[in-house]
Amino acid sequence: MSPILANPRFLALYLGGWLPLGGLLAAAFVQQAGISWGEALLVALPLALIHASLSLATWYLCRALPLRREHAVRLAVAHVGAAAASSALWLLLGRIWASVLAPAFADSVSRIEMRNPLLFFAGVLVFLFAAAVHYILLAFEASRRAERTGLELQVLARDAELRALRAQLDPHFLFNSLNSINALVSVDPKKARQMCVLLSDLLRTSLQVGAQATIPLEQELALVREYLGVEALRFGERLRPEFRIEPGLEALAVPSLLLQPLVENSITHGIANLVNGGFVRLEVRRNGAALILAVENSIDPETPRRAGSGTGIENVRKRLRLSYGGRATLSTSENAECFRTEITLPLELDPATLTPGVES
């Protein structure tokens, strides 16, 4: 259906746009036929609205005959033929309207009918102009449809990349955890069994939240604590977790499994290289309209960094870019004592925590 017919407001605006044309037609009747303005408007305005109704058919003709250079002759013949038929029908309907007016304005109607050849030509031109306008509308519609399709493809591609990045986290984490269990089997089988149970619980929870784009910060911190609990069985007192969490931020939304790869990176490439171990510090605070998440770990500046130590950080950076664009950042810094990864996110409430009827 024509978008004009589909929307009553557009239809009213469309018909209203033809009224000035009716005024021009009335002026021509006054000038050429020598009739009064009242009589001219009584004839011209209905004729304009009749032509407006007939011109709506150009939408379907333009859709059936898209503009193509190789079909130029066919297009010209079809549109000129349709314009001639429409103009002839317009004059026929105009004559019917004139017959209604004839008893009261017989002389004026007869003067107007003498201009039928000129009216026929004008009707053809107006129909062709309406066709050109509809081709512009179709081109605009096609452009919007292509833009909408492009945006949908971008969203699908972004979601696919996000899923791929999240999928990389699970085997990476599982590989390191299994290595930890393997290291404990020979020296402390009881701890190895205990670690298997904790790992099973952690993986189950990770699978549940991993399917969600965002989760409350409180749930993300709980996952980090579970992970540190698993690694504590391996490192014992060598791993010293520290939490500096500003209260009142628990309901804020963060991407699921955002902190776990950073904490894992701190242990694998920091604490594991230290004979006496060290701290892994998690800091969460608010800074104006931003949420700051930071992970720090002890390092030995003389120990060379292991290959691949930036995989987890790079995955998180990509996820932030895809999820937030330029509204989120990830930065790293290092000094003689520790390595720090800091994330800045916009403050957003998790939808699941909102109370119905209360705006955030």
PyMOL commands that set and color helices and strands:
alter all, ss='L'
color gray80, all
select helices_A, chain A and resi 3-6+8-33+37-55+58-64+69-113+116-185+189-210+217-238+260-268+271-273+311-327+351-353
alter helices_A, ss='H'
color red, helices_A
select strands_A, chain A and resi 214-216+239-245+253-255+278-287+290-298+329-334+338-346
alter strands_A, ss='S'
color yellow, strands_A
deselect
rebuild
show_as cartoon
